[in-house]
C-alpha cells in the first residue's frame, strides 16, 4: 500500500517541537518503528504523520497496519484522526482544547444527522420528545477538560492576542485568567458603545465594566490590566471603583498624589469623576511631577486617593527619589505634613503594616495605627477601615517554605482607611 498525505488530516495534527521530533527520530533509529502507521482505504494516513516523515528522511520503509481502517462515514474517520492525536500525544491543556475543538463541527454534524433521523422516526409515532446538542460536553470529554474550559479556549481563539495564544501554547500562562480578561474587555467595549448614547449611573457603569460592588468591609480584588500602565505596586482597579462608588459622586474631583501607573486616573475617567494625578517620577503625560516631601498639591478636592509606598517595601523598584528611601522619621513626616496641607473632604489611604524588621529592629516597624494618629492630630477622623488583602498568588512557593522554616509570618493584610475632615468651629 502506497501511503498518501491528506492535507486536511495533516492540519489536524499538532506540530511537534524540534526537540520532540528529534527525540522520536532518535528512538526510531535506535529501536525501530514500534507503532505502525494506520491508514484508510484510499491509503491516506490517519495516524503516524511524524513517523512517516521520519522514515522517509531515514530511508526506512515505514511499518503499517495490515488492513486499512474502515468507518461508517468520513465524519467518523475525521473524529478518529483527532482522537488518536488526543490519546497518543502528551499535549498541554490549551493545545488539547484547540485540537478537540476541531471535532466540534464534526460532532455537531453527526449529532444533527442522528437527531434528524430520530425526529423522522418519532414523527411517525406522534411523539413530541425534545432534542438538544451538548457538543461542548463532548468536546470537553475528548480533551479531558471541563465544558467551561473548552468554551474559554474557544473564546481565546476568537478574541485573544497572538502573544496570549503563544504563551498559552507554551504553558506559561493559564487558560481561565486569560479568558476572564478577554470577557472584561468585551464587556468594556459594549459599555463604551452604550456610554456614548446615554448618561449612566454608577451602578450601570460598574456593571458594564465588569466590576463588582462590595457592600461590606472586605474588598479582596485582583489586578485589572485594563486600567493603569504596568508599574511596581499597581493596585486593583476595583478598590478604587468601590471607593468612588461609596464615598464620592459623579463630577467630583479626585487627587492621586502618588499615581504610579495611573490606575486611579483611569478608573475616575470610567466613573465620570475628574482626577488630578501627581508623582515624583511621572511615566504618563497626564501625571504631573511633584515631590510630596516638599508639600502637598495646593488645590481643593472632594477626595484624595493615596496609595503610598509601604515604607521600605519596593524601595529598589521605586528608586532613590521615592519616600521609601527616607528614614522612618522623615517618611512619617511626609504623612504628617500632607495631613496638615490636604484640602479635601475625605482621604482614602491604602496602607499595609511594615514589619519586615520585627526580628531585628522592631523600632523600624510602622503599623496602621501610627498613620491614623498622624491624621487625627490634624483634625481628621476615621470613617471606615476596609480590609483589602493582597492576593496570596503574589507569594511564591519557595518564599512560603522559607517563612515556615524560619517561623516568619508573611504579610497579605492591607487596609483602606477612609478619613473625613473635622469641621472646626
C-alpha positions in Angstrom: 0.0 0.0 0.0 1.4 3.3 -1.1 0.7 5.9 1.7 -0.6 9.4 0.9 -0.9 12.6 2.9 -4.4 14.1 3.3 -3.7 17.8 4.0 -6.9 18.2 6.0 -5.8 15.3 8.3 -2.3 16.6 8.5 -3.5 20.0 9.6 -5.4 18.3 12.5 -2.0 17.1 13.8 -0.5 19.5 16.4 3.1 20.2 15.3 5.9 18.7 17.4 8.6 20.9 18.8 12.0 20.4 17.2 13.1 18.7 20.5 10.2 16.2 20.4 10.8 15.5 16.7 14.5 14.8 17.2 13.7 12.6 20.2 11.2 10.5 18.2 13.7 10.3 15.3 16.5 9.1 17.7 14.2 6.5 19.2 13.3 5.1 15.7 17.0 5.0 14.7 17.9 3.1 17.9 14.9 0.9 18.5 13.0 0.8 15.2 9.4 2.0 14.5 7.3 0.1 17.0 3.9 1.7 16.4 2.6 1.0 12.9 1.0 3.8 10.8 -2.7 3.4 10.2 -4.5 4.5 7.0 -7.8 4.4 5.2 -8.9 2.5 2.1 -7.5 5.3 -0.1 -4.1 4.9 1.5 -4.4 8.3 3.4 -2.5 8.4 6.7 -4.9 8.7 9.7 -2.3 8.3 12.4 1.5 8.4 12.2 2.3 11.5 10.1 5.5 12.3 12.1 6.6 8.6 12.0 6.0 8.6 8.2 8.1 11.7 7.7 11.0 10.4 9.8 11.0 7.1 8.0 11.2 8.9 4.7 14.1 11.0 6.0 16.0 7.9 7.2 15.2 5.9 4.0 13.4 3.3 6.0 10.2 1.5 4.8 7.5 2.6 7.3 5.7 -0.1 9.2 2.0 0.0 8.5 -1.1 -1.8 9.8 -2.1 -5.0 8.0 -5.5 -3.6 7.0 -6.9 -0.2 6.3 -9.3 1.4 8.8 -12.9 1.5 7.7 -15.5 3.9 9.1 -19.3 4.5 8.9 -18.6 7.8 7.2 -16.0 10.4 6.6 -17.2 12.2 9.7 -16.3 9.3 11.9 -12.9 9.0 10.1 -12.1 12.6 10.9 -13.0 12.1 14.5 -10.7 9.1 14.6 -7.8 11.3 13.4 -8.4 13.8 16.1 -9.0 11.3 18.9 -5.8 9.4 18.1 -3.8 12.6 18.5 -5.5 13.4 21.7 -4.8 10.0 23.1 -1.3 9.4 21.9 0.3 12.9 22.3 1.3 14.5 25.6 -0.3 17.9 25.0 -0.7 20.7 27.4 -4.4 21.6 28.2 -4.7 24.6 25.8 -3.3 22.7 22.8 -5.5 19.7 23.7 -8.5 22.0 23.8 -7.7 23.5 20.4 -7.3 20.1 18.9 -10.6 18.9 20.5 -12.4 21.9 19.2 -11.7 20.8 15.7 -14.0 17.9 16.5 -16.9 20.3 17.4 -18.3 20.8 13.9 -17.9 17.1 13.2 -19.7 16.1 16.4 -22.5 18.6 15.6 -22.9 17.2 12.1 -23.1 13.6 13.4 -25.5 14.7 16.1 -27.7 16.6 13.7 -27.9 13.6 11.4 -28.9 11.4 14.3 -31.5 13.9 15.5 -33.0 14.3 12.1 -33.3 10.5 11.8 -34.8 10.2 15.3 -37.2 13.0 14.6 -38.4 11.4 11.4 -38.9 8.2 13.3 -40.7 9.7 16.2 -42.8 12.0 14.0 -44.4 8.9 12.6 -45.2 7.9 16.2 -46.7 11.4 17.0 -44.0 11.9 19.7 -43.0 15.4 21.0 -39.7 14.3 22.6 -37.3 17.3 22.7 -33.8 17.2 21.2 -30.7 19.1 22.1 -27.0 19.3 21.3 -24.3 19.1 24.0 -21.3 19.4 21.9 -19.2 21.4 24.4 -19.5 18.5 26.9 -18.5 16.0 24.2 -15.5 18.1 23.1 -14.5 18.5 26.8 -14.6 14.8 27.3 -12.2 14.3 24.4 -9.8 16.9 25.7 -10.2 15.8 29.4 -11.3 19.4 30.1 -14.5 20.9 31.6 -17.2 22.4 29.4 -16.4 25.9 30.7 -12.7 25.5 29.9 -13.4 24.4 26.4 -15.7 27.5 26.0 -12.9 29.7 27.4 -10.4 28.2 24.9 -12.9 28.9 22.1 -13.2 32.5 23.3 -9.5 32.9 23.4 -9.0 31.5 19.9 -11.6 34.0 18.6 -10.6 37.1 20.6 -7.2 36.5 22.2 -4.0 38.2 21.1 -1.2 36.4 19.3 1.0 36.8 22.4 -1.6 35.3 24.7 -2.1 32.3 22.4 1.7 31.8 22.1 2.2 31.9 25.9 -0.8 29.5 26.5 0.6 27.1 23.9 3.9 27.1 25.8 2.1 26.5 29.1 3.4 29.8 30.6 0.0 31.3 31.5 -3.3 29.8 32.5 -6.5 29.5 30.4 -9.2 30.8 32.7 -7.5 34.0 33.8 -6.8 34.9 30.2 -10.4 34.2 29.2 -11.6 36.3 32.2 -9.6 39.3 31.0 -10.9 38.9 27.4 -14.5 38.8 28.8 -13.9 42.0 30.7 -12.5 43.7 27.5 -15.6 42.6 25.5 -17.9 43.9 28.3 -15.9 47.2 28.4 -16.3 47.6 24.6 -20.1 47.1 25.0 -20.2 49.6 27.8 -18.3 52.2 25.8 -20.8 51.8 23.0 -23.7 52.3 25.4 -22.0 55.1 27.2 -21.8 57.2 24.1 -25.6 57.2 23.8 -26.8 58.0 27.3 -25.8 59.0 30.8 -25.2 56.1 33.1 -25.5 55.7 36.8 -22.5 54.5 38.9 -24.2 51.1 39.2 -24.7 50.8 35.4 -21.1 51.8 34.8 -19.6 49.3 37.3 -21.8 46.5 35.9 -20.9 47.5 32.3 -17.2 47.5 33.0 -17.4 44.2 34.9 -16.6 45.5 38.4 -18.4 44.1 41.4 -19.8 46.3 44.2 -18.8 45.1 47.7 -21.2 46.5 50.3 -19.1 45.2 53.2 -15.7 45.9 54.7 -13.5 43.3 53.0 -12.5 44.0 49.4 -10.4 41.2 48.0 -9.8 42.1 44.4 -7.2 41.2 41.8 -5.3 43.4 39.4 -7.2 44.6 36.3 -4.7 45.0 33.5 -7.2 47.2 31.5 -6.6 50.1 33.9 -3.2 51.8 34.5 0.2 51.2 32.9 2.3 48.4 34.2 4.1 49.7 37.3 5.5 48.2 40.6 2.9 48.1 43.3 -0.1 48.7 41.0 -3.4 48.3 42.8 -6.7 46.6 41.7 -9.0 49.0 39.9 -12.0 47.7 41.8 -10.6 49.0 45.1 -10.6 52.5 43.5 -14.0 52.0 41.9 -15.7 50.8 45.1 -14.1 53.8 46.9 -15.5 56.2 44.4 -18.9 54.4 44.5 -19.4 54.6 48.2 -17.6 57.9 49.1 -17.9 60.2 46.0 -20.3 61.2 43.3 -20.1 61.8 39.6 -18.3 65.1 38.8 -16.2 65.1 42.0 -12.5 66.0 41.8 -10.2 63.2 43.0 -6.5 63.8 43.7 -3.9 61.0 43.4 -0.6 62.3 44.9 1.4 59.1 44.1 -0.1 58.0 40.8 2.4 55.3 39.7 0.9 53.6 36.6 -2.3 55.8 36.7 -4.9 53.3 37.8 -6.8 55.9 39.8 -7.0 58.3 36.9 -8.2 55.6 34.5 -10.9 54.5 36.9 -12.0 58.0 37.6 -12.5 58.5 33.9 -14.8 55.5 33.7 -16.7 56.6 36.8 -17.3 60.1 35.5 -15.0 61.8 38.1 -12.3 64.4 37.4 -8.8 63.4 38.5 -5.5 65.2 39.0 -2.6 62.8 39.2 0.9 63.5 40.6 4.1 61.5 41.1 7.8 62.0 41.8 8.6 60.0 38.7 5.8 60.5 36.2 5.5 57.9 33.5 2.5 59.3 31.7 1.7 62.7 30.2 -1.4 63.0 32.4 0.7 62.7 35.6 2.3 65.9 36.9 5.7 65.8 38.7 5.6 66.6 42.4 7.7 65.8 45.4 5.4 65.3 48.4 8.3 65.7 50.8 8.2 69.4 49.6 4.5 69.8 50.1 1.0 68.5 49.0 -0.7 69.9 45.9 -2.4 73.2 46.7 -5.9 72.6 45.4 -9.4 71.8 46.8 -10.7 68.3 46.1 -13.6 66.1 47.1 -11.4 63.0 47.8 -7.7 62.2 47.9 -7.0 58.6 47.0 -3.5 57.9 48.3 -1.7 54.6 47.8 1.9 55.4 49.0 4.9 53.0 49.3 4.6 50.8 52.3 7.8 52.2 53.8 10.8 50.2 52.5 8.7 47.7 50.5 9.6 48.0 46.8 12.4 50.5 47.7 14.6 49.4 44.9 11.8 49.3 42.4 10.7 52.9 43.2 14.2 54.3 43.0 16.1 56.9 45.1 13.6 59.7 44.8 10.8 57.7 46.4 9.9 58.3 50.0 10.8 54.6 50.5 14.4 55.7 50.7 13.8 58.1 53.6 14.4 57.2 57.3 11.3 56.3 59.4 11.2 59.8 60.9 11.5 61.5 57.5 9.0 59.1 56.0 6.3 59.7 58.6 7.0 63.5 58.4 5.7 63.4 54.8 2.4 62.0 56.0 2.2 64.5 58.9 2.7 67.4 56.5 0.2 66.0 54.0 -2.4 65.6 56.7 -1.9 69.2 57.6 -1.9 70.6 54.0 -4.6 68.4 52.3 -7.6 70.4 51.1 -10.3 67.7 50.7 -13.5 66.5 52.3 -12.2 62.9 52.5 -8.9 60.9 52.2 -8.7 57.3 51.3 -5.3 55.9 52.4 -4.4 52.5 51.2 -1.7 51.2 53.5 -0.2 48.0 54.9 1.7 47.4 58.1 5.5 47.3 57.7 7.0 44.7 60.0 9.8 43.3 57.9 12.4 44.0 60.7 10.4 42.8 63.7 13.0 40.1 64.4 16.0 42.5 64.3 14.9 46.2 64.8 11.2 46.4 65.7 11.7 50.1 66.3 11.8 50.5 62.5 8.4 48.9 62.0 5.4 51.1 61.1 1.8 50.0 61.8 -1.6 51.3 60.6 -2.3 53.0 63.9 0.7 55.3 63.5 -0.8 56.7 60.3 -4.2 57.1 61.9 -2.7 59.0 64.8 -0.8 61.4 62.5 -4.1 62.2 60.7 -6.0 62.6 63.9 -3.6 65.2 65.1 -4.6 67.3 62.1 -8.3 67.1 62.6 -9.2 64.0 60.6 -11.4 61.3 61.8 -11.8 57.7 60.7 -15.0 57.0 58.8 -14.3 53.3 57.9 -11.4 50.8 57.8 -11.8 48.4 55.0 -9.7 45.3 54.6 -8.1 45.0 51.1 -5.9 41.9 51.4 -3.1 41.2 48.9 -3.6 38.1 46.8 -1.7 35.1 48.1 -0.8 34.4 44.4 1.9 37.0 44.9 3.7 34.8 47.4 5.9 32.3 45.6 6.1 28.7 46.9 9.8 29.0 47.9 9.0 32.0 50.0 6.3 30.2 51.8 8.7 27.4 52.6 11.2 29.9 53.9 8.5 31.5 56.1 7.6 28.1 57.6 11.2 27.1 58.2 12.1 30.4 59.8 8.8 30.7 61.7 8.1 34.0 60.0 4.7 35.4 59.1 4.1 36.7 55.6 2.0 39.8 55.1 -1.0 39.9 52.9 -3.0 42.3 55.1 -3.7 45.8 53.8 -6.2 48.4 54.9 -8.1 51.2 53.2 -8.6 53.9 55.8 -11.3 56.5 54.9 -10.8 59.8 56.7 -13.2 62.7 56.9 -12.1 66.2 57.8 -13.4 67.5 61.1 -15.1 70.9 60.6 -13.7 73.3 63.1 -16.0 75.9 64.8 
